[in-house]
Amino acid sequence: MNEKAFDNGKIGKAAANLFPGYFALVMATGIISIATQLLGMRPLALVLLALNVIAYGVLWLLLLIRLIRFFPRIKTDITDHVKGPGFFTVTAGTCVLGSQLVIVTPEYQIAGVLWLLGILMWLVIMYVFFTLITVRESKPPLENGINGSWLLATVATQSISVLGTLLSNHFSEYRETLLFFTLCMFLLGCMLYLLLITLIFYRFTFFSLTTATLTPPYWINMGAVAITTLAGARLILAAPDWSFINEIVPFLKGFTLFFWAAGTWWIPLLFILGFWRHIHKRFPLVYDPQYWGMVFPLGMYTVCTFQLSKAINFEPLLLIPRSFIFVALFAWLLAFAGLIHSLLFARERN
């Protein structure tokens, strides 16, 4: 097969048109697998793990083909204010899969490799994206240039913190160094959230919001604080392993609970806005890879609430994940069914 035929084939087209944020599929599947494992649904957790490994491999294959064969499209996307933040899902998906391997299997060595890969991708994407959009001469106005996907920078940062803290239990020789690094990443993620959510909330309340612009990534408004809560809870649970973290546990508990409360506040508003978009305004509910950016926060809220209850020793909080898991699973099933339907429809059309 010659190069032109490959580029025009199914794989070539899929790679060329790969949505930058498609690794949110891995993020969503991974966190729901973790949730089912924590809540005693191990067979389901294993099935989701198998699916996630396949999805991760396929997405990396398409991404590598895109980098080699369609690099100009990569360059165009990463300098785009709307599409560019989607690349942070590569880091977040990698680290969530690593956390999934630790909790469900556990496979510490593979998870360690994924963590290092996640850090490398974080460094590349973080500084390439923010450098390029900063020096870009032609910039969109705020209402067109920012949405919830910008908070994927926070999600990617906190995903590194979460996996690093999990790995610190296994690599005891480097435990304190790992915990110091993950603590710094946690605080950096907090900074990024507080900075970005101010702009997003300003865009929410002072500019026109239509059914077309109210996209699923706005659910990351909640998902970013949910994973921040999880990162904080993991550090609190790891406090006995390092005296310094033990000394700042009161600060960590207060800060972590603050982010959990913020995430909880977002949930009713986002459901109301979703009702307004699809029921009141009758915006068609058609599969879009962006919907994985909605599924992930639902799964993450389930897991972070479970771990927060352990971290602050408050059992009544467990009532939430035991029921919220079914909301997250339902959302995942809908998105997965939409994905399968879109693949079959594309095959029939071709």
C-alpha positions as CSV (number, residue, x, y, z in Angstrom):
1,M,0.0,0.0,0.0
2,N,1.5,3.4,-1.0
3,E,1.5,6.4,1.3
4,K,-1.3,8.2,-0.5
5,A,-3.6,5.1,-0.3
6,F,-2.7,4.8,3.4
7,D,-3.6,8.4,4.1
8,N,-6.9,8.0,2.4
9,G,-7.7,4.7,4.1
10,K,-9.8,4.2,7.2
11,I,-6.9,4.3,9.6
12,G,-5.4,7.3,7.9
13,K,-8.6,9.2,8.0
14,A,-9.2,8.3,11.6
15,A,-5.7,9.5,12.5
16,A,-6.0,12.7,10.5
17,N,-9.3,13.7,12.1
18,L,-8.5,12.4,15.6
19,F,-10.1,14.7,18.2
20,P,-7.3,16.1,20.4
21,G,-9.3,15.3,23.6
22,Y,-10.2,11.7,22.7
23,F,-8.0,10.3,25.5
24,A,-10.9,11.5,27.8
25,L,-12.3,8.0,26.8
26,V,-9.4,6.4,28.7
27,M,-9.8,8.9,31.6
28,A,-13.6,8.1,31.9
29,T,-13.2,4.3,31.6
30,G,-10.3,4.2,33.9
31,I,-11.9,6.2,36.7
32,I,-15.1,4.2,36.6
33,S,-13.1,1.0,36.7
34,I,-11.4,2.3,39.8
35,A,-14.8,3.3,41.3
36,T,-16.3,-0.2,40.7
37,Q,-13.2,-1.8,42.2
38,L,-13.4,0.3,45.4
39,L,-17.1,-0.4,45.7
40,G,-16.8,-4.2,45.4
41,M,-17.7,-4.7,41.8
42,R,-14.4,-6.3,40.8
43,P,-15.6,-8.3,37.7
44,L,-16.8,-5.0,36.1
45,A,-13.6,-3.3,37.1
46,L,-11.6,-6.0,35.3
47,V,-13.7,-5.8,32.1
48,L,-13.3,-2.0,32.1
49,L,-9.6,-2.4,32.6
50,A,-9.3,-4.7,29.5
51,L,-11.4,-2.3,27.4
52,N,-9.2,0.6,28.6
53,V,-5.9,-1.0,27.7
54,I,-7.3,-1.6,24.2
55,A,-8.6,1.9,23.9
56,Y,-5.3,3.4,25.1
57,G,-3.3,1.4,22.6
58,V,-5.6,2.3,19.7
59,L,-5.6,6.0,20.5
60,W,-1.8,6.1,20.8
61,L,-1.5,4.3,17.5
62,L,-3.7,7.0,15.9
63,L,-1.9,9.8,17.6
64,L,1.5,8.5,16.5
65,I,0.3,8.2,12.9
66,R,-1.1,11.7,13.2
67,L,2.3,13.0,14.5
68,I,4.2,11.4,11.6
69,R,1.8,11.8,8.7
70,F,-0.3,14.8,9.6
71,F,1.9,17.0,11.8
72,P,0.5,20.3,10.4
73,R,-2.9,19.3,11.8
74,I,-1.3,18.7,15.2
75,K,0.3,22.1,15.0
76,T,-3.0,23.8,14.0
77,D,-4.9,22.1,16.8
78,I,-2.4,22.8,19.6
79,T,-2.3,26.5,18.7
80,D,-6.1,26.7,18.8
81,H,-7.7,28.1,22.0
82,V,-10.6,25.7,21.8
83,K,-9.0,22.5,20.6
84,G,-5.5,22.9,22.1
85,P,-6.4,22.1,25.8
86,G,-7.7,18.7,24.6
87,F,-4.1,17.4,24.3
88,F,-3.9,17.4,28.1
89,T,-6.1,14.3,28.0
90,V,-3.0,12.4,26.8
91,T,-1.3,13.0,30.1
92,A,-4.4,12.6,32.2
93,G,-5.5,9.4,30.4
94,T,-2.0,7.9,30.8
95,C,-1.9,8.6,34.5
96,V,-5.5,7.5,35.1
97,L,-4.7,4.2,33.4
98,G,-1.6,3.9,35.6
99,S,-3.7,4.5,38.7
100,Q,-6.2,1.9,37.4
101,L,-3.4,-0.7,37.1
102,V,-2.2,0.0,40.6
103,I,-5.7,-0.3,42.2
104,V,-7.2,-3.0,40.1
105,T,-4.3,-5.4,39.4
106,P,-1.8,-4.1,40.9
107,E,0.9,-3.6,38.3
108,Y,3.3,-1.1,39.9
109,Q,6.1,-1.4,37.3
110,I,3.9,-0.7,34.3
111,A,2.2,2.1,36.3
112,G,5.6,3.5,37.0
113,V,6.5,3.6,33.3
114,L,3.1,5.3,32.6
115,W,3.7,7.8,35.3
116,L,7.1,8.8,33.8
117,L,5.5,9.0,30.3
118,G,2.7,11.1,31.8
119,I,5.2,13.6,33.3
120,L,7.1,13.8,30.0
121,M,3.8,14.5,28.1
122,W,2.8,17.0,30.8
123,L,6.0,19.0,30.3
124,V,5.7,19.0,26.5
125,I,2.0,19.8,26.3
126,M,1.9,22.3,29.2
127,Y,4.8,24.5,27.9
128,V,4.2,24.1,24.2
129,F,0.5,25.0,24.5
130,F,0.8,27.9,26.8
131,T,3.8,29.3,25.0
132,L,2.1,29.1,21.6
133,I,-1.1,30.7,22.6
134,T,0.7,33.4,24.5
135,V,2.9,34.5,21.6
136,R,0.1,34.0,19.0
137,E,-0.6,37.3,17.3
138,S,-4.2,36.8,16.4
139,K,-6.3,35.8,19.5
140,P,-10.0,35.2,19.9
141,P,-12.1,37.1,22.4
142,L,-12.6,35.5,25.8
143,E,-16.1,34.3,25.0
144,N,-14.9,32.4,22.0
145,G,-11.5,31.3,23.3
146,I,-12.2,29.7,26.7
147,N,-14.3,26.8,27.9
148,G,-14.2,24.0,30.4
149,S,-11.6,22.1,28.5
150,W,-9.0,24.6,29.7
151,L,-9.3,23.0,33.1
152,L,-7.8,19.8,31.6
153,A,-4.5,21.5,32.5
154,T,-5.6,21.1,36.2
155,V,-6.8,17.5,35.6
156,A,-3.5,16.5,34.0
157,T,-1.5,18.0,36.8
158,Q,-3.5,16.3,39.5
159,S,-3.5,13.0,37.7
160,I,0.3,13.0,38.1
161,S,0.0,13.8,41.8
162,V,-2.5,11.0,42.3
163,L,-0.5,8.3,40.6
164,G,2.8,9.5,42.1
165,T,1.3,9.2,45.6
166,L,0.0,5.7,44.9
167,L,3.5,4.7,43.6
168,S,5.2,6.1,46.7
169,N,3.8,3.1,48.7
170,H,5.7,0.7,46.4
171,F,9.0,2.6,45.9
172,S,9.8,3.0,49.5
173,E,13.4,4.0,48.9
174,Y,12.2,7.2,47.2
175,R,9.0,7.7,49.2
176,E,9.8,11.1,50.6
177,T,11.0,12.5,47.3
178,L,7.9,11.2,45.5
179,L,5.6,12.6,48.1
180,F,7.3,16.0,48.0
181,F,6.9,16.0,44.2
182,T,3.2,15.0,44.3
183,L,2.5,17.6,47.0
184,C,4.0,20.3,44.7
185,M,1.9,19.0,41.8
186,F,-1.2,19.1,43.9
187,L,-0.6,22.7,44.9
188,L,0.2,23.6,41.3
189,G,-3.0,22.0,40.2
190,C,-4.9,24.0,42.8
191,M,-3.3,27.2,41.5
192,L,-4.3,26.4,37.9
193,Y,-7.9,25.6,38.9
194,L,-8.4,28.9,40.8
195,L,-6.8,30.9,38.0
196,L,-8.8,29.3,35.1
197,I,-12.2,28.8,36.8
198,T,-12.3,32.6,37.4
199,L,-12.1,33.2,33.7
200,I,-14.6,30.4,32.9
201,F,-17.1,31.6,35.5
202,Y,-16.8,35.1,34.1
203,R,-17.4,33.8,30.6
204,F,-20.4,31.8,32.0
205,T,-22.2,34.8,33.6
206,F,-21.3,37.8,31.5
207,F,-21.3,36.6,27.9
208,S,-24.0,35.0,25.8
209,L,-24.2,31.2,26.3
210,T,-26.0,29.3,23.5
211,T,-26.8,25.6,23.1
212,A,-23.9,25.3,20.6
213,T,-21.4,26.8,23.0
214,L,-22.6,25.0,26.1
215,T,-20.5,22.0,25.3
216,P,-19.9,18.8,27.5
217,P,-16.4,19.9,28.5
218,Y,-18.0,22.4,30.9
219,W,-18.5,19.4,33.1
220,I,-14.7,19.6,33.7
221,N,-15.6,22.6,35.9
222,M,-16.6,19.9,38.4
223,G,-14.2,17.2,37.3
224,A,-11.1,19.3,37.9
225,V,-12.1,19.9,41.5
226,A,-13.0,16.3,41.9
227,I,-9.6,15.1,40.9
228,T,-8.1,17.8,43.1
229,T,-10.0,16.4,46.0
230,L,-8.8,13.0,45.2
231,A,-5.1,14.2,45.0
232,G,-5.5,15.9,48.4
233,A,-7.2,12.8,49.9
234,R,-4.4,10.6,48.7
235,L,-1.8,12.8,50.3
236,I,-3.7,12.8,53.6
237,L,-3.9,9.0,53.6
238,A,-0.1,9.0,52.8
239,A,0.7,11.4,55.7
240,P,2.0,8.7,58.1
241,D,4.8,7.9,55.5
242,W,6.4,11.3,55.8
243,S,6.5,13.6,58.8
244,F,6.3,16.8,56.8
245,I,3.0,15.9,55.3
246,N,1.8,14.8,58.7
247,E,2.6,18.3,60.0
248,I,0.4,20.0,57.3
249,V,-2.5,17.5,57.4
250,P,-4.9,20.2,58.9
251,F,-4.2,22.4,56.0
252,L,-4.6,19.6,53.5
253,K,-7.9,18.5,55.1
254,G,-9.3,22.0,54.9
255,F,-8.1,22.7,51.4
256,T,-9.3,19.3,50.1
257,L,-12.8,19.7,51.7
258,F,-13.0,23.1,50.2
259,F,-12.5,21.7,46.7
260,W,-14.9,18.8,47.3
261,A,-17.6,21.3,48.4
262,A,-16.9,23.4,45.3
263,G,-17.3,20.3,43.1
264,T,-20.5,19.4,44.8
265,W,-21.9,22.9,44.2
266,W,-21.3,22.5,40.4
267,I,-23.3,19.3,40.0
268,P,-26.9,20.6,40.2
269,L,-26.1,23.7,38.1
270,L,-24.5,21.5,35.3
271,F,-27.5,19.2,35.3
272,I,-29.9,22.1,35.1
273,L,-27.9,23.6,32.2
274,G,-27.9,20.2,30.5
275,F,-31.7,20.0,30.9
276,W,-32.0,23.6,29.5
277,R,-29.8,22.6,26.5
278,H,-31.3,19.3,25.5
279,I,-34.9,19.4,26.9
280,H,-35.9,23.0,26.9
281,K,-33.9,24.1,23.8
282,R,-34.1,20.6,22.2
283,F,-30.5,20.5,21.1
284,P,-30.0,17.0,19.6
285,L,-28.3,14.5,21.8
286,V,-25.9,12.9,19.2
287,Y,-22.6,11.1,20.0
288,D,-19.6,13.4,20.2
289,P,-16.2,12.5,21.7
290,Q,-16.5,15.5,23.9
291,Y,-19.1,13.6,25.9
292,W,-16.3,11.6,27.5
293,G,-15.4,14.9,29.1
294,M,-18.7,14.7,30.9
295,V,-18.5,11.0,31.9
296,F,-15.1,11.4,33.5
297,P,-16.2,14.0,36.1
298,L,-19.1,11.8,37.2
299,G,-16.7,8.9,37.8
300,M,-14.1,11.1,39.4
301,Y,-16.7,12.6,41.8
302,T,-17.6,9.0,42.9
303,V,-14.0,8.1,43.6
304,C,-12.9,11.3,45.2
305,T,-15.9,11.2,47.6
306,F,-15.1,7.7,48.6
307,Q,-11.4,8.5,49.3
308,L,-12.3,11.8,51.1
309,S,-14.5,9.8,53.5
310,K,-11.5,7.7,54.3
311,A,-9.1,10.6,54.6
312,I,-11.3,12.6,57.1
313,N,-12.8,9.5,58.7
314,F,-16.4,10.5,58.0
315,E,-18.4,7.5,57.0
316,P,-21.7,9.2,56.1
317,L,-20.0,10.5,52.9
318,L,-19.9,6.9,51.6
319,L,-23.6,7.1,50.9
320,I,-22.8,9.4,47.9
321,P,-20.4,7.1,46.0
322,R,-22.6,4.0,46.6
323,S,-25.4,5.7,44.7
324,F,-23.5,8.0,42.4
325,I,-21.6,5.1,40.8
326,F,-24.8,4.1,39.0
327,V,-25.1,7.6,37.5
328,A,-21.5,7.4,36.3
329,L,-22.0,3.9,34.9
330,F,-25.2,4.9,33.1
331,A,-23.4,7.9,31.5
332,W,-20.5,5.7,30.5
333,L,-22.8,3.1,28.9
334,L,-24.6,5.9,26.9
335,A,-21.3,7.3,25.7
336,F,-19.9,3.8,24.8
337,A,-23.1,2.9,22.9
338,G,-22.8,6.2,21.0
339,L,-19.2,5.4,20.2
340,I,-20.1,1.9,18.9
341,H,-23.0,3.3,16.9
342,S,-20.8,6.0,15.3
343,L,-18.1,3.4,14.4
344,L,-20.7,1.1,12.8
345,F,-22.4,4.0,11.0
346,A,-19.1,5.2,9.6
347,R,-18.3,1.6,8.4
348,E,-21.7,1.4,6.6
349,R,-21.2,4.8,5.1
350,N,-17.8,3.8,3.7
